[in-house]
Amino acid sequence: MPAAAYIAASCLLALTQGFGMNMIAGNLQQLQGAFSATQAEATWLIAAYLAPNVSLSLALIKVRAQYGIRTFAEWSIVGFVLVSMLHLFVTDLPSAIAVRFVAGIAAAPMSSLAFLYMIEKVQPQHKLTYGLTAALTNIALIPSLTRIMFPTLFELGGVHGLYLFELALAMASFGAIYLLPLASPPRAKVIERLDILSYLLVAVGFGSLAIVLTTGRTYWWLEAPWLGELLVLSFTCLTIAALIELHRKQPFLDIRWLVSPEILHFTMVLLLFRLLLSEQTAAATNFFLVMGLQTEQLTGLYTVIAIATVVGGIACALVVRPEREPYIHLVALTLIAVGAWMDSRATNLTRPHDVYLSQALIAAASAMFLPPSMARGLMNALKKGPNYIFSFIILFLATQSLGGQFGSALFGSLITLREKFHSNILAQGITLTDPIVAGRVGQLSAGYGHTLTDTALLKAEGANLLGQQITREANVLAYNDVFLLISMLSAGAALCLLIHLTLITIKTRIQNAAPANAPLAT
């Protein structure tokens, strides 16, 4: 089969997986109405999907190695098709949550398959450059594409329209996998009994943490006791798993390597970038929803983000080399800093077209960051041996999945706290004895003058509308604070990286100059 067919299959599989993952997050408000649910109840649709999904990819790596890629791909797509059919029988919120949990399990192999199909026909010497960049750009592109399609699909068929489209994608992926087989390396018995226990502990630990990060902001961190109980369960399970792995000859996770200084530094870099990139997913797009815009009004913004992601991926593929990783990261940090600073100047009149440039910069930075980071990590793991590749992939997936949720939780909570702060400050300056305030209340209530004859009710309605405007302005200021914080963090990280590179350059030049200046031996 030609390489184009495998690339098309990779795009289809990535769209299938990404559509299911983003279907709920991109339509949460609409789904609240469809299921007659509150915001807190609807959030469990996201938590139920992520709870098994964040850890299952770890186990599937060994399953794929022991049973072969071909068997793995065939059974994975069959399971995904069956789960997609279950969505058609969803009638209420409890059944939707149950099906989303199963969907999180079934969707876990899809991103791996999309990655493998993209690099299948790439020449070996280009797999860690062009192939890796194309695969990661393809996966990064999907959230924007799916959100572009959501409004039209929802308008045509509602919730069941989304489920039908997901089923159609699953059936198309089913055909692609059976028509386009992947080259399968020799099988090896890599699964041990203790692997099952270790994975179950890791799955409970990661799953509990994912639930806390997803629902913590909605129920608020210190208000719901069960959030603390889930955190204790998470840390307990992960600690027991680490103790078990430390005493194994063939560990499921190489804890000693993962906590080495080099890998800890690499982990911090991955987490930092993932947090900074939450500016786009957790702040910028939500800003317009808070301002009252509908999802269909954001399709232009998502289109710009999609185009910028492709441009960033192409630029990265052209320049990515092992020794250029720090310089690519420096450019990415600079783009995030500039984009977030531009967003920090938003007002209540800011609309999606006003942030096209800033969001394009951040989208390009997102596409440029991942490929060199993953290529470097894979090469370091390969130098240590095949067993270290599994530990690295676990580290990479954990930082990206849980790191993304942590970023959303952190910045979302900061926005809430800053909104309350700004609301109090603004409200302190509002008194009805102030002629300007009284005049503003009169202007706002004038529209109800022909329906309300009671002067007291008319004034109360005007005060209520003024309160809504204060809340809106407080939200604008809160989002601006977070945008500015992200910009400062990005600029600070870029400055530290620049100093680090400068010191390395100076040290290298001194070392190179030393032999030339050494005195001749007598």
RODO-2510 file (C-alpha; in nm, 4 decimals, decimal comma):
residues 522
     n   res          X          Y          Z
     1     m     0,0000     0,0000     0,0000
     2     p     0,1280     0,3536    -0,0716
     3     a     0,2434     0,5758     0,2128
     4     a    -0,0457     0,8170     0,1465
     5     a    -0,2944     0,5469     0,2466
     6     y    -0,1234     0,4983     0,5835
     7     i    -0,1076     0,8742     0,6405
     8     a    -0,4803     0,8994     0,5655
     9     a    -0,5481     0,6111     0,8033
    10     s    -0,3459     0,7861     1,0741
    11     c    -0,5475     1,1059     1,0278
    12     l    -0,8727     0,9065     1,0420
    13     l    -0,7711     0,7232     1,3611
    14     a    -0,6574     1,0469     1,5261
    15     l    -0,9872     1,2139     1,4346
    16     t    -1,1817     0,9156     1,5681
    17     q    -0,9981     0,9232     1,8987
    18     g    -0,9952     1,3023     1,9280
    19     f    -1,3633     1,3378     1,8436
    20     g    -1,4638     1,1107     2,1304
    21     m    -1,2252     1,2810     2,3733
    22     n    -1,3349     1,6360     2,2870
    23     m    -1,7016     1,5653     2,2208
    24     i    -1,8024     1,6255     2,5825
    25     a    -1,5557     1,9019     2,6702
    26     g    -1,6533     2,1006     2,3604
    27     n    -2,0289     2,0728     2,4165
    28     l    -2,0649     2,0633     2,7932
    29     q    -2,3233     2,3424     2,8066
    30     q    -2,5379     2,1829     2,5354
    31     l    -2,5148     1,8432     2,7038
    32     q    -2,6292     1,9966     3,0328
    33     g    -2,9539     2,0878     2,8640
    34     a    -2,9861     1,7572     2,6805
    35     f    -2,9499     1,5551     3,0044
    36     s    -3,1174     1,8138     3,2340
    37     a    -2,7981     1,8233     3,4407
    38     t    -2,6193     2,0872     3,6436
    39     q    -2,2664     2,1955     3,5589
    40     a    -2,1246     1,9825     3,8404
    41     e    -2,3163     1,6758     3,7224
    42     a    -2,2130     1,7242     3,3598
    43     t    -1,8461     1,7491     3,4626
    44     w    -1,8587     1,3809     3,5572
    45     l    -1,8891     1,2989     3,1871
    46     i    -1,5335     1,4285     3,1434
    47     a    -1,4065     1,2687     3,4662
    48     a    -1,5543     0,9288     3,3780
    49     y    -1,3765     0,9299     3,0414
    50     l    -1,0385     1,0391     3,1774
    51     a    -1,0301     0,8107     3,4833
    52     p    -0,9367     0,4932     3,2904
    53     n    -0,7934     0,6671     2,9840
    54     v    -0,4982     0,8398     3,1551
    55     s    -0,3382     0,5089     3,2589
    56     l    -0,4561     0,2430     3,0153
    57     s    -0,2081     0,3431     2,7454
    58     l     0,0673     0,2292     2,9808
    59     a    -0,0576    -0,1293     2,9972
    60     l    -0,1311    -0,1411     2,6260
    61     i     0,2378    -0,0958     2,5434
    62     k     0,3184    -0,4345     2,6935
    63     v     0,0009    -0,5905     2,5543
    64     r     0,1054    -0,4784     2,2071
    65     a     0,4552    -0,6215     2,2535
    66     q     0,3328    -0,9616     2,3741
    67     y     0,0390    -1,0230     2,1412
    68     g     0,1541    -0,8351     1,8314
    69     i     0,0508    -0,5081     1,6735
    70     r    -0,1868    -0,6710     1,4267
    71     t    -0,3915    -0,8496     1,6934
    72     f    -0,3750    -0,5431     1,9152
    73     a    -0,5065    -0,3152     1,6390
    74     e    -0,7892    -0,5481     1,5339
    75     w    -0,9227    -0,6099     1,8831
    76     s    -0,8851    -0,2427     1,9772
    77     i    -1,0968    -0,1161     1,6878
    78     v    -1,3609    -0,3843     1,7431
    79     g    -1,3942    -0,2721     2,1047
    80     f    -1,4159     0,0920     2,0017
    81     v    -1,6911     0,0211     1,7472
    82     l    -1,8964    -0,1704     2,0060
    83     v    -1,8632     0,1102     2,2597
    84     s    -1,9611     0,3664     1,9945
    85     m    -2,2793     0,1669     1,9382
    86     l    -2,3551     0,1785     2,3108
    87     h    -2,3759     0,5572     2,2896
    88     l    -2,6898     0,5244     2,0767
    89     f    -2,8742     0,3749     2,3752
    90     v    -2,7892     0,6560     2,6161
    91     t    -3,1055     0,8200     2,7502
    92     d    -3,0044     0,9907     3,0761
    93     l    -2,7022     1,1194     3,2630
    94     p    -2,6189     0,8034     3,4680
    95     s    -2,6153     0,5873     3,1557
    96     a    -2,4097     0,8513     2,9727
    97     i    -2,1497     0,8539     3,2534
    98     a    -2,1282     0,4723     3,2500
    99     v    -2,0805     0,4628     2,8725
   100     r    -1,8210     0,7423     2,8860
   101     f    -1,6194     0,5352     3,1347
   102     v    -1,6189     0,2399     2,8940
   103     a    -1,5400     0,4780     2,6065
   104     g    -1,2324     0,5991     2,7936
   105     i    -1,1099     0,2401     2,8028
   106     a    -1,1888     0,1690     2,4373
   107     a    -1,0309     0,4924     2,3089
   108     a    -0,6948     0,4433     2,4811
   109     p    -0,5365     0,2394     2,1960
   110     m    -0,6497     0,4786     1,9218
   111     s    -0,3861     0,7478     1,9698
   112     s    -0,1131     0,4818     1,9709
   113     l    -0,2479     0,3379     1,6465
   114     a    -0,2650     0,6850     1,4885
   115     f     0,0985     0,7369     1,5841
   116     l     0,2095     0,3976     1,4469
   117     y     0,0250     0,4394     1,1170
   118     m     0,1850     0,7798     1,0590
   119     i     0,5420     0,6498     1,0947
   120     e     0,4798     0,3083     0,9313
   121     k     0,6084     0,4013     0,5852
   122     v     0,8648     0,6613     0,6938
   123     q     1,2263     0,5675     0,6284
   124     p     1,4104     0,4604     0,9476
   125     q     1,6509     0,7561     0,9432
   126     h     1,3579     0,9993     0,9338
   127     k     1,1283     0,8366     1,1918
   128     l     1,2480     1,0557     1,4812
   129     t     1,2348     1,3758     1,2737
   130     y     0,9755     1,3913     0,9975
   131     g     0,7745     1,0889     1,1122
   132     l     0,7583     1,1852     1,4794
   133     t     0,6749     1,5480     1,4013
   134     a     0,3994     1,4532     1,1565
   135     a     0,2447     1,2076     1,4039
   136     l     0,2409     1,4513     1,6964
   137     t     0,1195     1,7417     1,4813
   138     n    -0,1618     1,5221     1,3528
   139     i    -0,2718     1,4406     1,7076
   140     a    -0,2374     1,8057     1,8203
   141     l    -0,4482     1,9234     1,5255
   142     i    -0,7519     1,7119     1,6082
   143     p    -0,9009     1,9101     1,9045
   144     s    -0,9382     2,2207     1,6862
   145     l    -1,0867     2,0265     1,3937
   146     t    -1,3408     1,8507     1,6125
   147     r    -1,4565     2,1764     1,7714
   148     i    -1,5029     2,3242     1,4255
   149     m    -1,7406     2,0385     1,3376
   150     f    -1,9308     2,0208     1,6662
   151     p    -2,1764     2,3121     1,6192
   152     t    -2,2986     2,1883     1,2801
   153     l    -2,3333     1,8271     1,3957
   154     f    -2,5120     1,9286     1,7144
   155     e    -2,7502     2,1537     1,5230
   156     l    -2,8328     1,8754     1,2774
   157     g    -2,8797     1,5864     1,5193
   158     g    -2,8273     1,6958     1,8769
   159     v    -2,6460     1,4571     2,1099
   160     h    -2,7387     1,1527     1,8996
   161     g    -2,6018     1,3310     1,5938
   162     l    -2,2630     1,3483     1,7664
   163     y    -2,2847     0,9820     1,8646
   164     l    -2,3797     0,8781     1,5099
   165     f    -2,0857     1,0657     1,3645
   166     e    -1,8509     0,9041     1,6170
   167     l    -1,9888     0,5624     1,5183
   168     a    -1,9338     0,6445     1,1504
   169     l    -1,5719     0,7365     1,2243
   170     a    -1,5268     0,4142     1,4204
   171     m    -1,6630     0,2041     1,1321
   172     a    -1,4359     0,3816     0,8828
   173     s    -1,1387     0,3217     1,1131
   174     f    -1,2414    -0,0442     1,1396
   175     g    -1,2129    -0,0796     0,7625
   176     a    -0,8830     0,1091     0,7473
   177     i    -0,7164    -0,1131     1,0065
   178     y    -0,8213    -0,4341     0,8327
   179     l    -0,7193    -0,3069     0,4896
   180     l    -0,3854    -0,1599     0,5989
   181     p    -0,1902    -0,3977     0,8233
   182     l     0,0954    -0,2710     1,0368
   183     a     0,4337    -0,4390     1,0296
   184     s     0,4514    -0,6411     1,3503
   185     p     0,7888    -0,7003     1,5224
   186     p     0,8571    -1,0400     1,6852
   187     r     0,6419    -1,1096     1,9858
   188     a     0,7977    -1,1433     2,3279
   189     k     0,6602    -1,2519     2,6623
   190     v     0,6900    -0,9296     2,8581
   191     i     0,3877    -0,9422     3,0902
   192     e     0,4529    -1,0793     3,4395
   193     r     0,2083    -1,1405     3,7213
   194     l     0,3319    -0,8505     3,9292
   195     d     0,2824    -0,6242     3,6277
   196     i    -0,0913    -0,6692     3,6666
   197     l    -0,0836    -0,5670     4,0334
   198     s     0,1443    -0,2703     3,9616
   199     y    -0,0753    -0,1520     3,6771
   200     l    -0,3932    -0,1778     3,8849
   201     l    -0,2324     0,0363     4,1545
   202     v    -0,1107     0,2895     3,8988
   203     a    -0,4534     0,2906     3,7302
   204     v    -0,6352     0,3615     4,0571
   205     g    -0,3768     0,6261     4,1505
   206     f    -0,3852     0,8078     3,8168
   207     g    -0,7616     0,7650     3,7796
   208     s    -0,8341     0,9112     4,1237
   209     l    -0,5992     1,2010     4,0547
   210     a    -0,7679     1,2670     3,7187
   211     i    -1,1101     1,2799     3,8860
   212     v    -0,9843     1,5253     4,1492
   213     l    -0,8244     1,7527     3,8892
   214     t    -1,1366     1,7458     3,6700
   215     t    -1,4010     1,8038     3,9379
   216     g    -1,2024     1,9915     4,2025
   217     r    -1,2707     2,3364     4,0641
   218     t    -1,6434     2,2661     4,0252
   219     y    -1,6992     2,1293     4,3777
   220     w    -1,4143     2,3481     4,5101
   221     w    -1,1068     2,1947     4,6642
   222     l    -1,1716     2,2401     5,0352
   223     e    -1,5502     2,2081     5,0291
   224     a    -1,5972     1,8404     4,9316
   225     p    -1,4348     1,5893     5,1738
   226     w    -1,4346     1,3120     4,9125
   227     l    -1,1816     1,5089     4,7057
   228     g    -0,9291     1,4711     4,9863
   229     e    -1,0151     1,1032     5,0242
   230     l    -0,9505     1,0450     4,6536
   231     l    -0,6158     1,2249     4,6810
   232     v    -0,5138     1,0042     4,9746
   233     l    -0,6185     0,6958     4,7764
   234     s    -0,4196     0,8168     4,4756
   235     f    -0,0957     0,8820     4,6656
   236     t    -0,1309     0,5580     4,8630
   237     c    -0,1728     0,3442     4,5506
   238     l     0,1134     0,5159     4,3672
   239     t     0,3416     0,4800     4,6726
   240     i     0,2671     0,1076     4,7057
   241     a     0,3272     0,0627     4,3307
   242     a     0,6628     0,2421     4,3603
   243     l     0,7692     0,0246     4,6561
   244     i     0,6822    -0,2908     4,4647
   245     e     0,8717    -0,1784     4,1549
   246     l     1,1833    -0,0850     4,3516
   247     h     1,2255    -0,4473     4,4613
   248     r     1,1752    -0,6165     4,1231
   249     k     1,4451    -0,7432     3,8871
   250     q     1,2299    -0,6641     3,5793
   251     p     1,0155    -0,3717     3,6970
   252     f     0,7015    -0,2471     3,5312
   253     l     0,8399     0,1018     3,6018
   254     d     1,2083     0,1776     3,6529
   255     i     1,1646     0,4142     3,9468
   256     r     1,5374     0,4712     4,0003
   257     w     1,5827     0,5903     3,6422
   258     l     1,2690     0,8054     3,6576
   259     v     1,3967     0,9925     3,9657
   260     s     1,7489     1,0447     3,8317
   261     p     1,8505     1,4144     3,8010
   262     e     1,8481     1,4109     3,4200
   263     i     1,5011     1,2571     3,3947
   264     l     1,3616     1,4792     3,6715
   265     h     1,4850     1,7829     3,4780
   266     f     1,3251     1,6462     3,1625
   267     t     0,9997     1,5852     3,3510
   268     m     0,9939     1,9423     3,4815
   269     v     1,0429     2,0739     3,1268
   270     l     0,7511     1,8653     3,0002
   271     l     0,5257     1,9754     3,2860
   272     l     0,6219     2,3415     3,2483
   273     f     0,5384     2,3469     2,8797
   274     r     0,2151     2,1567     2,9383
   275     l     0,1113     2,4093     3,2014
   276     l     0,1962     2,7061     2,9829
   277     l     0,0084     2,5603     2,6869
   278     s    -0,3033     2,5433     2,9038
   279     e    -0,3362     2,9142     2,8186
   280     q    -0,5095     2,8099     2,4983
   281     t    -0,7239     2,5217     2,6228
   282     a    -0,8126     2,6341     2,9742
   283     a    -0,8194     3,0123     2,9461
   284     a    -0,8404     3,1733     2,6031
   285     t    -1,1308     2,9756     2,4586
   286     n    -1,3193     2,9719     2,7907
   287     f    -1,2859     3,3511     2,8087
   288     f    -1,5273     3,3938     2,5185
   289     l    -1,7750     3,1454     2,6631
   290     v    -1,7781     3,3487     2,9847
   291     m    -1,8378     3,6607     2,7739
   292     g    -2,1550     3,4980     2,6419
   293     l    -2,0401     3,3771     2,2985
   294     q    -2,1635     3,0443     2,1656
   295     t    -1,9422     2,7623     2,0390
   296     e    -2,0426     2,8243     1,6771
   297     q    -1,9031     3,1774     1,7068
   298     l    -1,5580     3,0336     1,7843
   299     t    -1,5177     2,8256     1,4681
   300     g    -1,3054     3,0989     1,3074
   301     l    -1,0698     3,0965     1,6062
   302     y    -1,0385     2,7175     1,5983
   303     t    -0,9681     2,7347     1,2240
   304     v    -0,6806     2,9758     1,2842
   305     i    -0,5464     2,7519     1,5622
   306     a    -0,5623     2,4480     1,3315
   307     i    -0,3748     2,6275     1,0524
   308     a    -0,1106     2,7589     1,2939
   309     t    -0,0633     2,4080     1,4354
   310     v     0,0110     2,2723     1,0876
   311     v     0,2502     2,5607     1,0135
   312     g     0,4293     2,5057     1,3449
   313     g     0,4565     2,1322     1,2769
   314     i     0,6033     2,1896     0,9299
   315     a     0,8542     2,4426     1,0647
   316     c     0,9567     2,2013     1,3384
   317     a     1,0001     1,9128     1,0919
   318     l     1,2310     2,1260     0,8777
   319     v     1,4652     2,2257     1,1600
   320     v     1,4370     1,9521     1,4253
   321     r     1,7676     1,7822     1,5061
   322     p     1,8886     1,6354     1,8369
   323     e     2,1272     1,9241     1,9097
   324     r     1,8670     2,1903     1,8236
   325     e     1,6109     2,0976     2,0869
   326     p     1,6977     2,3808     2,3346
   327     y     1,6798     2,6424     2,0593
   328     i     1,3412     2,5161     1,9395
   329     h     1,2176     2,5304     2,2995
   330     l     1,3497     2,8860     2,3293
   331     v     1,1498     2,9913     2,0247
   332     a     0,8389     2,8132     2,1579
   333     l     0,8669     2,9836     2,4980
   334     t     0,9070     3,3219     2,3295
   335     l     0,5973     3,2653     2,1167
   336     i     0,3922     3,1668     2,4231
   337     a     0,5161     3,4699     2,6176
   338     v     0,4270     3,7106     2,3363
   339     g     0,0902     3,5458     2,2668
   340     a    -0,0165     3,5404     2,6327
   341     w     0,0931     3,9027     2,6796
   342     m    -0,1198     4,0066     2,3823
   343     d    -0,4187     3,8228     2,5331
   344     s    -0,3664     3,9941     2,8706
   345     r    -0,4917     4,3216     2,7181
   346     a    -0,8444     4,1872     2,6600
   347     t    -1,1579     4,3886     2,7372
   348     n    -1,5291     4,3100     2,7372
   349     l    -1,5306     4,4166     2,3699
   350     t    -1,2630     4,1623     2,2699
   351     r    -1,3923     3,9103     2,0170
   352     p    -1,2353     3,5996     1,8609
   353     h    -1,0914     3,7859     1,5616
   354     d    -0,8967     4,0079     1,8019
   355     v    -0,6905     3,7122     1,9297
   356     y    -0,6225     3,5350     1,6006
   357     l    -0,2559     3,6358     1,5996
   358     s    -0,1868     3,5621     1,9662
   359     q    -0,3567     3,2226     1,9555
   360     a    -0,1793     3,1361     1,6306
   361     l     0,1550     3,2021     1,8025
   362     i     0,0648     2,9749     2,0935
   363     a    -0,0671     2,7009     1,8623
   364     a     0,2554     2,7092     1,6614
   365     a     0,4560     2,6882     1,9851
   366     s     0,2535     2,3840     2,0900
   367     a     0,3328     2,2036     1,7648
   368     m     0,7029     2,2923     1,7935
   369     f     0,7503     2,1784     2,1517
   370     l     0,6520     1,8103     2,1565
   371     p     0,8519     1,6515     1,8692
   372     p     1,2045     1,7488     1,9831
   373     s     1,1195     1,6654     2,3449
   374     m     0,9901     1,3193     2,2624
   375     a     1,2779     1,2526     2,0194
   376     r     1,5330     1,3426     2,2860
   377     g     1,3621     1,1269     2,5466
   378     l     1,3413     0,8284     2,3136
   379     m     1,7094     0,8549     2,2224
   380     n     1,8106     0,8718     2,5900
   381     a     1,5951     0,5678     2,6647
   382     l     1,7367     0,3745     2,3688
   383     k     2,0921     0,4332     2,4953
   384     k     1,9954     0,2689     2,8248
   385     g     1,8186    -0,0273     2,6656
   386     p     1,4746    -0,1415     2,5434
   387     n     1,3354    -0,1713     2,8975
   388     y     1,3798     0,2029     2,9523
   389     i     1,1629     0,2924     2,6522
   390     f     0,8546     0,1741     2,8377
   391     s     0,9383     0,3851     3,1443
   392     f     0,9959     0,6907     2,9246
   393     i     0,6644     0,6480     2,7409
   394     i     0,4862     0,6221     3,0753
   395     l     0,6576     0,9434     3,1874
   396     f     0,5686     1,1227     2,8646
   397     l     0,2027     1,0160     2,8680
   398     a     0,1614     1,1000     3,2369
   399     t     0,3014     1,4511     3,1985
   400     q     0,0830     1,5217     2,8950
   401     s    -0,2490     1,3780     3,0184
   402     l    -0,2326     1,4592     3,3887
   403     g    -0,0264     1,7726     3,3222
   404     g    -0,2990     1,9070     3,0970
   405     q    -0,5629     1,8445     3,3635
   406     f    -0,3418     2,0010     3,6290
   407     g    -0,2958     2,3109     3,4146
   408     s    -0,6692     2,3450     3,3595
   409     a    -0,7375     2,2979     3,7305
   410     l    -0,4654     2,5413     3,8389
   411     f    -0,5458     2,8270     3,6023
   412     g    -0,9204     2,7688     3,6290
   413     s    -0,8974     2,8004     4,0074
   414     l    -0,6819     3,1131     3,9786
   415     i    -0,9415     3,2683     3,7500
   416     t    -1,2148     3,1938     4,0044
   417     l    -1,0149     3,3426     4,2927
   418     r    -0,9143     3,6521     4,0983
   419     e    -1,2735     3,7057     3,9807
   420     k    -1,3907     3,7132     4,3440
   421     f    -1,1103     3,9533     4,4321
   422     h    -1,1886     4,1933     4,1493
   423     s    -1,5637     4,1704     4,2163
   424     n    -1,5095     4,2848     4,5753
   425     i    -1,2844     4,5714     4,4664
   426     l    -1,5291     4,6895     4,2007
   427     a    -1,8336     4,6499     4,4260
   428     q    -1,6774     4,8644     4,6984
   429     g    -1,6879     5,1646     4,4683
   430     i    -2,0551     5,1148     4,3783
   431     t    -2,3070     5,3071     4,5911
   432     l    -2,6503     5,4191     4,4806
   433     t    -2,5879     5,7569     4,6452
   434     d    -2,3266     5,8270     4,3791
   435     p    -2,4977     6,0293     4,1012
   436     i    -2,2992     5,8492     3,8315
   437     v    -2,4011     5,5065     3,9663
   438     a    -2,7627     5,6153     4,0071
   439     g    -2,7658     5,7424     3,6518
   440     r    -2,6208     5,4147     3,5244
   441     v    -2,8852     5,2149     3,7112
   442     g    -3,1521     5,4360     3,5603
   443     q    -3,0158     5,3778     3,2096
   444     l    -3,0069     4,9996     3,2571
   445     s    -3,3590     4,9841     3,3979
   446     a    -3,5061     5,2106     3,1273
   447     g    -3,5579     4,9164     2,8961
   448     y    -3,8054     4,7642     3,1424
   449     g    -3,9973     5,0853     3,1959
   450     h    -4,2825     4,9807     2,9670
   451     t    -4,3352     4,6499     3,1523
   452     l    -4,2623     4,7392     3,5153
   453     t    -4,4620     5,0191     3,6758
   454     d    -4,3323     4,9693     4,0305
   455     t    -4,0452     5,2126     4,0860
   456     a    -3,8770     4,9919     4,3471
   457     l    -3,8850     4,6859     4,1198
   458     l    -3,7543     4,8933     3,8306
   459     k    -3,4625     5,0183     4,0393
   460     a    -3,3895     4,6649     4,1648
   461     e    -3,3792     4,5371     3,8063
   462     g    -3,1345     4,8103     3,7131
   463     a    -2,9135     4,7251     4,0144
   464     n    -2,9225     4,3577     3,9131
   465     l    -2,8088     4,4416     3,5600
   466     l    -2,5305     4,6584     3,6998
   467     g    -2,4214     4,3656     3,9175
   468     q    -2,3998     4,1480     3,6080
   469     q    -2,1787     4,4058     3,4396
   470     i    -1,9525     4,4159     3,7460
   471     t    -1,9204     4,0367     3,7364
   472     r    -1,8384     4,0485     3,3662
   473     e    -1,5675     4,3112     3,4201
   474     a    -1,4272     4,1107     3,7115
   475     n    -1,4042     3,8058     3,4862
   476     v    -1,2193     4,0074     3,2213
   477     l    -0,9682     4,1282     3,4807
   478     a    -0,9278     3,7756     3,6213
   479     y    -0,8520     3,6261     3,2806
   480     n    -0,6101     3,9097     3,2088
   481     d    -0,4280     3,8322     3,5344
   482     v    -0,3866     3,4677     3,4331
   483     f    -0,2766     3,5588     3,0797
   484     l    -0,0158     3,7948     3,2237
   485     l     0,1021     3,5305     3,4714
   486     i     0,1495     3,2776     3,1911
   487     s     0,3356     3,5365     2,9872
   488     m     0,5686     3,6135     3,2784
   489     l     0,6318     3,2440     3,3464
   490     s     0,7097     3,1837     2,9789
   491     a     0,9411     3,4837     2,9608
   492     g     1,1158     3,3769     3,2813
   493     a     1,1635     3,0222     3,1514
   494     a     1,2956     3,1576     2,8196
   495     l     1,5429     3,3826     3,0047
   496     c     1,6672     3,0913     3,2194
   497     l     1,7087     2,8752     2,9092
   498     l     1,8936     3,1547     2,7285
   499     i     2,1339     3,1987     3,0229
   500     h     2,1878     2,8213     3,0352
   501     l     2,2703     2,8083     2,6630
   502     t     2,5032     3,1072     2,6952
   503     l     2,6959     2,9446     2,9807
   504     i     2,7273     2,6203     2,7848
   505     t     2,8580     2,8115     2,4825
   506     i     3,1151     2,9989     2,6924
   507     k     3,2282     2,6778     2,8633
   508     t     3,2652     2,5015     2,5290
   509     r     3,4724     2,7832     2,3811
   510     i     3,7011     2,7906     2,6851
   511     q     3,7542     2,4155     2,6634
   512     n     3,8259     2,4344     2,2916
   513     a     4,0686     2,7227     2,3377
   514     a     4,2619     2,5600     2,6235
   515     p     4,4565     2,3028     2,4115
   516     a     4,5528     2,5717     2,1580
   517     n     4,6952     2,7953     2,4305
   518     a     4,8728     2,5169     2,6183
   519     p     5,2561     2,5574     2,6318
   520     l     5,4652     2,3275     2,4131
   521     a     5,6231     2,0338     2,5918
   522     t     6,0033     2,0569     2,6246
***
